[in-house]
């Protein structure tokens, strides 16, 4: 549990010291701890005082937790030692080695490695390898280490106490935006450690499900199921129990990745499900209508929970009526009625949708094309006041992409953690001229701006505001939630930009920690985009121009993990005319990325070191971004960043895709995602709108401001979410 709390603290640029007893006198143990951390962080005065009051045993536990987060005790040895220099290996070397092992060693001079493979003399230069060049199995290992090799670090750690943790828990539960992967991990950890606070209600369905899960694990299942207010909440909660994920997906997605999502429900849980449905204060017809879109799944749940048996018992009259209505399909389906009106081009469907703001928001654009913009726009203006902020924001963001497309298709994301899809444009666009479609975009955006200005004016107060320039390049985190987990920095927001100060970027991939030795091939790759072609740096092309790959590892050692690297020489790439580089990691021999796999990149103004003996290139002090794959992942590949080579700037993007190599990635989808991000209002623009609506003044000097909004503030999703909270 301490590791989880330290992860949360490091995401907030702090350390958690349990049972802090501050004292000013520096102890030998705290001085040694601070010296060991000096490679990455310096400590603030409150944190130093808390460390002074900690016992040597407590400091050792904190050190182990930090080492686990940074993986400094794990293996970071690449396959090739001095991998900046090409090994000169060729396909002929692999072919000769294959035949030598097929017909048995001893017929030519060579070396038999501990993996059992015979390497003939004259093929691979074994002095250049830390493992077997033929099978990709590591043989020599070296962990990372927190050593004071750099100047005084610029990152300063503060102190997080139990009170700070509880405050963060309440803020995350009350945040109006659904949590991303990092926030979900934070919520789970805090709820498990501190329990469910009684003074705050979950603001989103995902937060509600995580709260119910925590109550259930604490033995309070009755309270957990009481939180579920409708059948869809219950279905998603059962899905969470079966998969561990709050993101609801089709079971076929999990079957393709080898996941088992069969329901295994015991008598006690079946009774809890029956009691939950019986206690819902909703008319049975409405409950059946909610169940209708996923009717096949509900049929299986009803059988797995033996709900028909419970319905025959006394006290389950509501459930009995529900099952009777559901099986006879004797209930109205609102969506079916609306669809019939849509097919008939009847504007009455628009007026009918006004009673369901969420459904109306999701179909607004298609109705504008189907019946003309007049009635839908008027209805939207009337309904906007009842819509949650994130729906309004999404409509603003997608209006231009929907009505003014640049190509013949558009890119959509089916759900969190799923591969984006390319779909045809709405055929109705052809019925309108360019200026008419542009007017539709303006109408949607004007209503959004008017409504948000009204909300800000009624809830905000005047002051003096500083908004960091970087926030005007950072899109609001709505609609592109990350599924991976950040452990050493605040959650990397989709669209966040990282400046590269030096002449190189070093990608890293580390996996296999805690797993027994086995064939487990994860691959790190980069696509280098030129004006007329795309070059690939991957296991099959280790040294394209301006790039160096550390070698393909295909087997993991026992428990300590292994690593791959790619180094990009920005000057060489820019000189060759490269425009951008796209970073990916893939699972080659299994159907999904290994849990606990970490990936990211390092960059620094100073030259990055490479261990002369082993080729280890991981230095936690140089890490700009490091993400972890959660246990609930089902993706086989992830695109995790785009480097703008001329501007020396990396944009954090996360796009899952299916495929065992880089070549499965569609660069068109990457361009579509970048285009979608550019169309979104930025955090800075939303802050500026709020400042204008409240009559606040803007200043360029943080010291003169009463409210300061910078990257540290934007790294807290719960704080950014407040921009969409007022209704």
N, C-alpha and C positions, 0 to 999 in steps of 0.2 A: 504493500500500500504506500510506503514511503516513496518508492520510485514514481508512482502515479502523481503524488502530491508535488514532488520536485519537478516533474514534467510540467505541471500546471504553473508552478512558480516561474520556471525558466521561460515559459511562453509569455509571461508578464515581466520579464527582465528582473527576476527576483529569485531568492532562495527561501525555501520553507525550513524553519528551524523549529522542531516540535518542542513544546513546553519551554519557550524562550525565557531565559532568566538573564536579562541584560546586565553586563558589568563592563566598566571602562578598562580595567587592567587586562592587557594582552597576555594570554597564556602561551606556553610553548606549543600546545596542540593546535590552538587557533592560528598562531603564526605560521606553523607548518602547512595547515590547510589553505590559508590565503596564498602562501608561496606556491603551492601546487596548482592553484587555480589561476595564477597570474598569467599563464599562457593565453587564457581566453578572456577572463573577466577580472576587473578590479571590484572591490566591494565598497558599498556606501558605509557611512558611519553607523547608522542603526543596525545594519547587518553585522558589522564588525563587533559591535557590543553584544549582539545576540550570540555570535559565535564564541566570544570570550566566555559566555556563561554556560556553554554546552560542555558536556563531559567528553573525554577522548573517545569513548564508545559511540556517543551520538555523532560526533564529527566523522568517525570512520563509517558509520551507516550513511551519512549524507554523501561522503566521498564515493562510496560504492554506488549509491543511487545515481550520482552525476556521471560516473564512469559508465554505468549501464546505459544511460540516456545517450551519451556521446559515443558509445561502443568502443571506448578506449581499451577495454580489456579483451575485445574480440580480435579476430585475425583480419588484418588489412593487407596481407601480402598478395601481390599480383602474380600471374603466371610467369611473366618475364621480368628479369631483374632490371637492367637498364633499358626500360621499354621506350625511352626517347630515341634510342638507336635501333633501327630495324634489325631483326634477327637473321634475315636472309632466307628463312625457311620457304619451301616451295611445295607445290602439289606432288612433285616427284619424291620429296622426302617422306611424305605421308604414304605414298604408294609403296616405296621400298620397305618402309617400316611395317606396313600391313602384310606384305608378302613374307617378310622375315619372321613375323609372329605367326603367320599361318602355317609355315612349313617348319617352325621350331627354331629356337636360337641355337647357336653353336656352329652354324654353317658359315658364319662370317664373324669377324671381330665386332664387338659391341659391348653394351652395358645393359644389364637387367635392373630395372628400377623397382622400388618397393611396391608399386602398384601391380607388378608382374609383367609389364611390357618390356620387350627387348628393343633397344635403340641401336641400330647398326652404326658403326663408325662412319663418318663422312656424311651423315644426314643432319640431324639436329645437333647444334653445339650445346651440350648439356650444361656448360658453364654459364649460359645465359638464362637458365630456367630455374624456377623455384618448385616446379612440379613436372609432371609428365607431359611433354609437348604433343604426344600422340593421343592420349585420352583426356587431357585437360584436368587431371586430378592433382590438387595441391599436395606438396610433400613438406615444404618448409613453411613455418608460420611465424608471424611477428605481430603482437598487438600494438595498438596505438598507445600514446603516453601523453599525459599533461606535463610538458616540460617547458620551463621559461626560456624559450628560444627567440621570442619576439620582444619588441619594445613594449612599454606600458600599454595595455589594451584600452581601447576607447569605450568598450561596453562596460557599464557599471551596473552591478546587481544591487537591488534593494532587498528589503525584508518583507516576506509575507507571513502573517500570523494566522491563527485559526479564525480570528474575527475577519480578516481580509478574505479568507477562503469562503466563509459563510456569506459575506457580502457579495462575492462573485457568484456564488450559487444562486442567490436570490435574483441577481441581475440577469443571469442567463435564463432562468425559468420565466422571467417576465419579458424577455426580449421578443419582439413581434415577428422576427425572421426565423424561419426553420433553421435548426443548427446544421452546420457543415460537419465534416468528419472530425476536425479538431475539437469543435464545441461539443459534439456528441461524446467524444472521449472524456472531455473535461466534466461534463454533466454526470456521466456514469461514475466517474471516480469520486466526485464530490458527494453524490447521493449515497454511494456505498459507504463512504467514510463518516459523513455527518448526518445522514438520514434526511428525511423530507421535511423542510421547514413548513410550519403550519400557517405562516402569515403571508404566503404568496401562492397564487394559483398559476399553473402553467399557461403560457399565452399561446402556444402553438401545439398542434396535434403531436408533433415529434417529442416535444418536451413533456407532454402529458403521458405518452407511452413510456418514456424513460422513467418518469415518476412512478407510474404503475408498476414497472418492472422492479424498481428499487423496493417498493412496498411489498411486493410479492416475495422477493428474496429475503426480506426481513420478517417473514411469517405473518404479514398483514394482508393476506390475499383478498379478504372481504373488502378492505379499503381500496385495494388496487382495482378490483373490478367495478367498484362504485364510481370510480373516476370516468369510466367508459360510458358515454351518454347516448350512443347510437350504435347500430350494428356495424357500421363501417369502422368505428373506433375499435370494436371488439375483434373484427377480422384482422385489422392491422396489428393488434396486440398479439393475437395468435401467430401471425406471421413473424413478428419480432421474436417470439419464443422459439419458433422453428428455425430461423435464420440468423438471429442476432442483429438484424438490420432494421432500421426504421424506414428505409426506402422500400416501398411496396413495388414488387415487380412480378411479371408473369412467371409461374413456376418453370416454364420451359427455359427461361434464362439460367436458372440454377441447374436444371438437368443437363444443359449443354456444357456447363463447367464441371460436371461430376458431383455436384452437391446433392445431398439427400434431403428433400423437403417434405417427406411423408409425415403426416400428423401422427404423433404418438401421445394420446391423451388418456390419462388414467381416470379412475372414477371420481377422485376428488376434484380434479380440474374440470371434468365434464359437468359435475354438479355446479361448480362456480360459473361455468358458461351458461347453464340453464337458469341459475339465479340471476345472472346479469341481464339476460334477455327478458326474464319475467319482471324485473324491477325497472326497466326502461319506461319512462313516462312519455311514450310516443304511441300514437294510434297504430294498431297492427298493420293497417293498409300502408301507412307511411314507412314503417319499418321494412315491410316487404319491398316497397319501391326502392329503398336505399340498398337493399340486398340484391336487387335485380341485375345491375351491371356485372356482378360477379356471381351469377346464379350457380354456375357449375362448381365453384369453390364452396359455396354455401351448402350445396347438396352433400358434398363430402364431409364438411364440418358437422352437419346435422347427423350424419351416420356415425362419424368418429366419436361424437359426444353422446350418442344414443339419446338425442333430444326427444324423439318420439316416445321413448319409454318414460322420460320425465313428464312429458305433456299429459300422460294418462293419470298422473298422480294428483292428489288434492293439493291445492295451493299454486298450481301452475296453469291457471285458466288463461292468463294472458298469452303464455307460450303456446297453449293448445290452439287458440284462435290464430295466432301468427303462423304456425305451421300449416294450418288448414288453408289459410289465404295464400301462403307462399306456394304450396304444392299445386293448388288449383289455378295459380296465376290470376287470382281474382283481385287485382289491384291496378290502379291507374299508373301509367308510366309517363311522368312529366316530359321526359326527353322525347318520347315517341310522339306526343302531341305537338311539341315544338317542331320536331322534324317534319311532320306532316304539313304544318303551316309554312315551313321553310321551302319545302318542295313546291308548294302552291304559290310561292312569292307573296304571301299574305303578311302585311305589316302587323297584323294582330299578334303574330309571334313575338315581335319586339316588345309590345306592351305586356304580354304574358311573362316575358323574361325579367321584367323589372322587379318582380317579386323574388327573384333568385339572383342577387348581384354577382355572385361568384360565377355561376353558369353564364350569365349575360356577358361578363367580362371576357370569358374564354371564347365566345362566339361573336363578339361585336364586329370584328373586321369582316367576317364572311357575310354577316347580315347587311353590312354597309354596301357590299358589292351586289348582294342578291336583290334587295328591295330599294336600293338607292340610299345615299348617306343621310337624307333629311331626318326621317323618323328615328333611325338608330342613334344619331348624334344627339337629338333632343332627349331621347330616353337615357343616353349615357350621362348627359348633363344633370338629369334629375336623379340618377342612381349613384353618381360618383360619391356623394356624401356618405352613402352606406357601404362603400367598398373599403376593404382594408388597403393600407398604403402600398403593400407590395404588388397587389393586382393593378393599381393605378400606375405604378412605376413600370410594370411589365408592359402595359399597353403603350405607354410613352416610348419605351425602348424599342418595341417591335414594329411600331407604326410605319416608319420609313422603310424598313426592310421588307415589310409585307406589301405595301402599296407602291413602292418605288424600287423594285428589285433591279440589281445590276446584271443578272444573268437570266437563265431560263429555269433555274431551280433555286431552292433555298435550303439551308441547313437547319435542322431542328434537333433538339435533345429530347428523346423519349422519356427519360427519367434520370435521376441522380445515379451515377455509376454505370450508365449504359452508353454504348457507342452512339454518337450522333448519326443522324440519317439525312440523306438528301432526298427531298420530295419535290414533285412538280409544283409550279405556281398555281394559284387559284385561277381557273379558266375565266372567271368573271372579270379579271383585270382587263381582258381584251375589250370589254364593253365600254371602257372609260378612256378618255383622252388623258395625256400626261398631266395637263394642268388640273383636271378634275381629281385625279388621284393625289396630286400634290396638295390640293385643298383639303382632302380627307385627312392627310397627315397633319396639316396645320390645325384642323378642328380638334383632333384627338389630343394633340400636344397642348393646345390652348386650354382645354377643359382640365387637363392634368395640372397645369401651372396655376390656373385660377383656384382649383380646389386645394392644392397644397399651400398656396399663399393664404387662403382662408384659414386652414387648419393651424398654420404657424402663427398667424396673427392672433388667434384666440388662445393659444397655449404658451407662447413665448414671451419673454421680457426683453426690453431694450438694454443694450450694453455696448461694450467695445470689444470687437471680435478680431482675432488673428486666425487666418486660414492659410496653412502652408501651401506654397505653390504646387508641391507634389500631389496634393489631394485633387487637383483639377485634372490629373491624368489617371486617377484611380476610380474605376467604375464602382457604383454601388453593388454590394454582394447580393444581388437578387437574380435568381434564375440560373446561376452557374456555380452551384455549391460544390466545393471540393469534397471528395470522399477520403482522401488521404489525411494523415495526422501529422501536425507539426509539433515537435517535442522541444526544440531549442530556440524557437522564436515565435512571436505571435503568428496566428494563422496567416499563411500566405494567401492574400485575396486574389481571386481571378482578375487578371489585368494589372496586378501590381508590378511595378518596374524596378529593377535593380541595376544601378550603375556599376559598370566594370571599370575600375581605375587603372589596373595593370594592363599588361600586354597579352595575358592568357586567361583562359577559363578552363578549369579542370572539373569534369563531371566524375561522379563516383556512384558506385552501386555496391551494396554490401548485403549479403543474405546468408541464411543457414545457421544463424546463432540459435543454440538450443536444440538443433536437430541432429540426429545420428548421421554418420557418413552414408552417402547415397548419391546416385546420379540425380542431380537437380540443377539444370542448366538455365540460368537467367542471363540475359544478354543486354548490355548497354550499347546504344547506337546513337549516331547523329547523322542527320541529313543536311548536307551543305547545298544551299540553293543558289545557283548562278543564273544570270539572265537567260541562258540557253540550255542549261542542263542541271541535273542534280547529282552531286557526288555523295557517296555513302561511306561513313566510317563505322565499321562493324566487324564482327568476328571473321568475316570473309574478305575484308579489305582493311587491314590494320593501319596502313600508312598513306592515305590520300593526302593531297597537298594541304599543308597547314594543320594536319591532324595526326595524332598518335594514339593508338589503342594499346592497352596493356596486355592483351592476349585473352583468348577464350577459355574460361574455366567451365568445365561441364560436370564436375563432381564436387561435392562439398566434403570437407573433413568433418570429423566428429565434434559436434557441439560448438565449435568456435567460429564457424562461418568462413566466408571468403569474399574477395572483392575484385572488381574490375574498374578501370579508369579510362577516360578519354581526355586528352589535352588538346585544346584549340588555340592555335597561334593567331591572334587577331590581326597582327600586321601582315602575316603571310596570306591570310584569307582575304583581307581587304585589298592587298596588292594584286591578287588573282581575280578580283572583281566579284567576290562572293557577297550576296546580299543578306542572307540570314542563315542561321543554323537551327534545326529543330531537334530537341533532345527526346529520346524514347528509351524505355526499358520493356523487355518482353520475356515471357516464359516460353522456352523453346521445346522442352520435352514433357511438360505437363500443361494442363488446361487453364491454369490461372497463376498469377504471380504469387510467390511464396509469402505467407504471412510473416510480419516483422521485417520484411525487406525494407531497407532504407535507400533513398536515392537523393541526389541533389547536385549542387555544384559549389566549388570553391573559387574565390577570386580575391586578389589583394593587390595593392599598389607595389608591394615588394615582390621580388621573384619567389615563386613557390618552390620549396625544397623537394628533392627526390632522394630517398635513401640509396646510397651507392651500392650497398651490399644486397639488399632485398628488393629495392624498387618501390617500397611503401611510399605512397604519395598523399596519404590522408593526414591533414593537419586541422584539428577542430578549430584552431584560431582563425583559419581562413574561410570557414564555411559561411556562405551567404544564405543558403537555403538548404534545409534537410527535412525530408518528409518520410513518413513511415506508412507502409501498406497495412491496413487493418485486417483482422481475421475475417471480416465479412466481405472482403473483396471477391468479386467474380470475374474481373477483367483479366485478359491474357496479356494485354499490353497497355501502357500508359504513355501518352505524350505529355511531358511535364515542363516544357519551357521553350521559348523562341528567342534566339539571340539576334538582335539587330546589329549586324557587324559594323556598318559605317558609323552608327551612333554609339556603339559599345554599350548596349543596354539590353538586359534580359527581361522579358515579360513572362511572368508566371502564368501558365495556362495548364489546366489539367483536362485531358481528353482521353477517356478510355477507348481502346479499339481492340478488335479481335484479330489475332494473327501472331505467328511465332517469330516474325522478323519485322524489321523496319519497313520492308516493302509492302506490308499490309496497311500502312498508314496512308490515308488520302490527304495530300497537301492541299487539295481543294477544300476539304473540311476545315483544315487549320486556317486557311484564308477566310472561310466563312465565319469561323469563331472570332477571329480578329476583327472582322467587319462588324459583327454583332456587338463586340465590346466597344467599338468606336461610336456606335449609335446610342449607347446608354448615357444618361446623365451621370456625371461624376459626383463623388462625395463632396468635392469642393463646390460644385454648382448647387447642390442641394443646401449646403451650409450658407452659401451666398444668398440663395432664395429666402432661407429662414431669417437671415440677418436683415434683408430688405423688408420682409413682411413684419418684423417686430420693431422696425425703426432703429436697429443697431447700427453703429458706425464700424467701418472696417479700418484696420491698421496694418502696416507692414512690419511692425515691431512687436514681437511677442511680449517683451517686458512691459509694454504699455497697455496690453489687453487684459480685460477681465475674464475673457474666455479664450483659451488657446487650443486650436485644433491642428495637430501635426500627425506625422506617421505613427508615433507611439499611441496617440489616441485612436487612430483608425485601425490599429492592430487588434483592438478589442471589438469583436463583432457585436457584443451586447450594447456597446455605446453607439456604434454606427447605426444599429437598428432603431435607435430612438428617433432618427430622422423620419421614419415611416410610422411612428407610433400614434400620433394624434389622429383622431377621427372627427 
